[in-house]
């Protein structure tokens, strides 16, 4: 048991997990310890600091003002401790443990899954849990080490490592073009359909996005939707089925152009490349297993860029 007059890093880790999950029970489940261990750690930490950190009721756990002030400091401190712990370790030391990652469906089932055997061969003692969804997930609440997201960063509380940018192109299924023709000017889009994409409930489906050459700004032209989908696989499938124009990753679109199933639409009005970011909880430091995976992923995406 830690000395009562010293702060325990383990108690701080438990506090951070409870604070982020707003639940003693969920924190105990994620940390794989008894709930009583979590309660004892929090009581010990509060006694050491002489302040109540959490307000507990039968239904919820919330931070006090003192708990809120401690949270950011605790996360930074734990990050520094983890960095110090690995400072003198050999970079060739084997990675161990579990790495839980969430990333967009198209990226997971395409580029990443095809090359993942090579990554695991280099790190055979690492267990990877790879989840794939296009919607926003609760990184802390769902127990992810990191998530990969395309587009602007929405949650400013997460640390961000840029991984590059995803070039996009406008395409339509060959059947759609045969039936509706091929627009060549922005003004003609009123007579066409766009496949709607809405990965998160409550988000409005986007219009036709393009980059203004003069200002470099991203602009949007509202369009009609026959069908709206919530993931990238259905988005591509709807386009191929002739349900509207879509703005797909350039690598995906190029395959369709090559086999004749897709036709490029208005190449002079391509959307701006979509930023790709790795998001994680700690503001300063990544665990080494996440750092190594991020380095591999960034190299993989760079090699795959047109």
C-alpha positions in Angstrom: 0.0 0.0 0.0 1.4 3.5 -0.9 2.6 5.6 2.0 -0.2 8.0 3.1 2.0 11.0 2.8 3.0 10.4 -0.8 1.1 10.7 -4.1 0.8 7.4 -5.9 1.0 7.4 -9.7 -1.4 4.5 -9.7 -3.9 6.5 -7.6 -3.6 9.3 -10.1 -4.2 6.9 -13.0 -7.3 5.6 -11.3 -8.5 9.1 -10.6 -8.0 10.1 -14.3 -9.9 7.1 -15.5 -12.8 7.7 -13.1 -12.9 11.4 -14.0 -13.0 10.7 -17.8 -15.6 7.9 -17.5 -17.7 9.6 -14.8 -18.1 6.1 -13.3 -16.3 4.0 -10.7 -17.7 0.8 -12.2 -16.6 1.5 -15.8 -13.2 2.6 -14.5 -12.8 -0.7 -12.6 -13.8 -2.7 -15.7 -11.4 -1.0 -18.0 -8.5 -1.2 -15.4 -9.5 -4.8 -14.7 -9.4 -4.2 -10.9 -12.2 -4.6 -8.2 -14.4 -1.7 -7.7 -13.3 -1.5 -4.1 -9.7 -0.9 -5.3 -10.9 2.2 -7.2 -12.9 3.5 -4.3 -9.9 3.0 -1.9 -7.5 4.8 -4.3 -9.8 7.8 -4.6 -10.2 8.0 -0.8 -6.5 7.8 -0.3 -5.8 10.5 -2.9 -8.4 12.8 -1.4 -6.9 12.3 2.0 -3.4 13.0 0.8 -4.5 16.2 -1.0 -6.9 17.3 1.7 -9.7 18.1 -0.9 -12.8 16.4 -2.2 -12.1 15.6 -5.9 -15.4 14.0 -6.9 -19.1 14.4 -6.1 -20.7 10.9 -5.9 -24.4 10.2 -6.1 -26.2 6.9 -6.8 -26.5 7.9 -10.4 -23.5 9.9 -11.4 -19.9 11.0 -10.6 -18.9 14.6 -11.3 -15.7 16.6 -10.7 -15.5 19.2 -8.0 -13.6 22.4 -8.8 -10.5 20.9 -7.1 -10.9 17.7 -9.1 -11.2 19.6 -12.4 -8.0 21.5 -11.5 -6.2 18.3 -10.7 -7.3 16.4 -13.9 -5.1 18.3 -16.4 -2.1 18.3 -14.1 -2.5 14.6 -13.4 -2.6 13.7 -17.1 0.5 15.8 -17.8 2.3 14.3 -14.8 1.5 10.7 -15.8 2.7 11.5 -19.3 6.0 12.8 -18.0 6.4 9.7 -15.8 5.7 7.4 -18.8 8.2 9.3 -20.9 10.9 9.0 -18.1 10.1 5.2 -17.8 11.0 4.7 -21.4 13.8 7.2 -21.7 16.7 4.7 -21.4 15.0 1.7 -22.9 16.3 0.3 -26.1 14.2 1.3 -29.1 14.5 -2.3 -30.2 12.8 -3.6 -27.1 9.7 -5.7 -28.0 6.3 -4.1 -27.8 3.9 -5.9 -25.5 0.3 -5.6 -24.4 -2.9 -4.5 -26.1 -3.2 -1.7 -28.7 -6.8 -0.6 -29.2 -7.4 1.6 -32.2 -10.4 3.0 -34.1 -10.2 4.3 -37.6 -12.5 5.0 -40.7 -14.0 1.9 -42.2 -12.5 2.4 -45.7 -9.0 2.9 -44.3 -9.3 -0.2 -42.1 -10.6 -2.6 -44.7 -8.3 -1.3 -47.4 -4.8 -0.1 -46.9 -4.3 -0.8 -43.2 -5.7 -4.4 -43.1 -3.7 -5.4 -46.2 -0.4 -4.3 -44.6 -1.2 -5.2 -40.9 0.3 -8.7 -41.1 3.7 -7.0 -41.8 3.3 -4.8 -38.7 2.3 -7.7 -36.5 5.2 -9.8 -37.8 7.6 -7.1 -36.6 5.8 -6.9 -33.2 4.6 -10.5 -32.4 4.0 -9.8 -28.7 1.6 -6.9 -29.4 -2.2 -7.6 -29.5 -4.1 -5.2 -31.8 -7.8 -4.5 -31.5 -8.8 -2.7 -34.7 -12.2 -1.2 -34.7 -13.7 0.6 -37.8 -16.4 3.2 -37.9 -16.8 6.6 -39.5 -18.7 8.1 -36.6 -17.1 9.9 -33.7 -16.3 7.6 -30.7 -15.7 8.3 -27.1 -11.9 7.7 -27.0 -11.8 7.5 -23.2 -15.2 6.0 -22.5 -14.7 3.2 -25.1 -11.2 2.4 -24.0 -9.2 3.3 -27.1 -5.5 4.1 -27.1 -6.0 6.3 -30.1 -8.3 7.0 -33.0 -7.7 8.0 -36.6 -10.1 10.5 -38.1 -10.4 12.2 -41.4 -11.5 15.9 -41.5 -11.1 18.7 -39.0 -10.6 17.9 -35.3 -13.8 18.4 -33.5 -12.8 17.5 -29.9 -10.2 20.1 -28.8 -9.6 18.2 -25.5 -7.7 15.5 -27.4 -4.1 15.7 -28.5 -3.6 15.5 -32.2 -0.8 14.2 -34.4 -1.3 15.0 -38.1 -0.8 11.9 -40.4 -1.1 13.7 -43.7 -3.9 14.5 -46.1 -6.3 12.3 -48.1 -6.7 13.5 -51.8 -10.3 13.4 -53.0 -12.0 13.4 -56.4 -15.5 13.7 -57.7 -16.9 10.6 -59.3 -20.2 9.1 -60.4 -21.2 5.6 -61.5 -21.2 4.9 -65.2 -24.9 4.1 -65.0 -25.6 7.4 -63.4 -23.8 9.3 -66.1 -25.6 7.3 -68.8 -29.0 8.3 -67.3 -28.3 11.9 -66.1 -25.4 13.1 -68.1 -22.1 14.6 -66.9 -22.1 18.1 -65.3 -19.3 20.4 -66.3 -20.1 23.6 -64.4 -21.1 24.3 -60.8 -24.4 25.8 -62.1 -25.4 22.5 -63.5 -25.3 20.7 -60.1 -28.9 21.8 -59.4 -30.1 19.2 -61.9 -28.1 16.4 -60.3 -28.0 14.2 -57.2 -25.3 13.8 -54.5 -24.9 10.8 -52.3 -25.5 12.0 -48.8 -22.9 11.2 -46.1 -23.9 11.5 -42.4 -21.7 9.4 -40.1 -22.8 11.1 -36.9 -26.5 11.4 -35.9 -27.6 15.0 -36.0 -25.0 16.1 -38.6 -26.5 17.6 -41.8 -25.4 15.8 -45.0 -22.8 17.9 -46.8 -23.1 19.5 -50.2 -20.7 19.4 -53.1 -17.4 20.6 -51.7 -14.7 22.3 -53.8 -11.7 24.5 -53.3 -11.7 28.1 -54.7 -8.5 28.5 -56.7 -8.2 32.2 -56.0 -8.6 32.1 -52.2 -7.8 28.5 -51.4 -11.0 28.4 -49.3 -13.3 25.4 -49.2 -16.7 26.1 -50.7 -19.9 24.1 -50.7 -22.7 23.9 -53.2 -26.0 22.5 -51.8 -27.3 19.5 -53.7 -30.3 17.1 -53.5 -29.9 13.6 -52.0 -31.7 10.5 -53.1 -30.0 8.4 -50.4 -27.9 9.2 -47.3 -25.5 6.8 -45.7 -23.4 6.7 -42.5 -20.2 4.9 -43.5 -17.7 5.0 -46.3 -18.4 1.5 -47.6 -22.1 2.3 -48.2 -21.1 5.7 -49.6 -18.9 4.1 -52.3 -21.5 1.4 -53.0 -24.3 4.0 -53.4 -22.1 5.9 -55.9 -21.4 2.7 -57.9 -25.1 1.9 -57.9 -25.9 5.1 -59.7 -27.5 6.9 -56.8 -25.5 10.1 -57.2 -22.2 11.9 -57.4 -19.7 11.1 -54.6 -16.4 12.6 -53.4 -14.2 9.6 -52.8 -10.6 9.2 -51.9 -8.5 9.6 -55.1 -7.0 6.1 -54.7 -10.5 4.5 -54.5 -11.8 6.6 -57.4 -8.8 5.7 -59.6 -9.6 2.0 -59.2 -13.1 2.7 -60.5 -11.9 4.8 -63.4 -9.5 2.0 -64.3 -12.2 -0.7 -64.4 -14.8 1.6 -66.1 -17.3 1.5 -63.2 -16.8 5.1 -62.3 -16.5 8.3 -64.3 -14.7 11.4 -63.0 -16.9 14.5 -62.6 -15.7 18.1 -62.9 -11.9 17.5 -62.3 -11.3 21.2 -62.1 -13.5 21.4 -59.0 -12.0 18.7 -56.8 -12.5 19.2 -53.0 -9.5 20.1 -50.8 -7.5 17.1 -49.5 -9.0 15.8 -46.2 -6.6 16.0 -43.2 -5.9 12.7 -41.4 -5.1 12.9 -37.7 -4.2 10.5 -34.9 -6.1 11.6 -31.7 -5.2 10.5 -28.2 -5.9 11.4 -24.7 -2.6 12.6 -23.2 -1.5 16.1 -24.1 2.2 15.5 -24.1 3.3 11.9 -24.5 2.2 8.8 -26.4 2.8 5.3 -25.0 5.6 3.7 -27.1 3.2 1.1 -28.6 1.0 4.0 -29.9 4.1 6.0 -31.1 5.4 3.0 -33.1 2.0 2.3 -34.6 1.6 6.0 -35.5 5.0 6.0 -37.2 4.1 2.9 -39.2 0.7 4.3 -40.2 2.1 7.6 -41.3 4.7 5.9 -43.4 2.1 3.6 -44.9 -0.2 6.5 -45.8 2.7 8.4 -47.3 3.6 5.5 -49.5 0.0 5.1 -50.6 -0.5 8.8 -51.5 -0.8 9.4 -55.3 
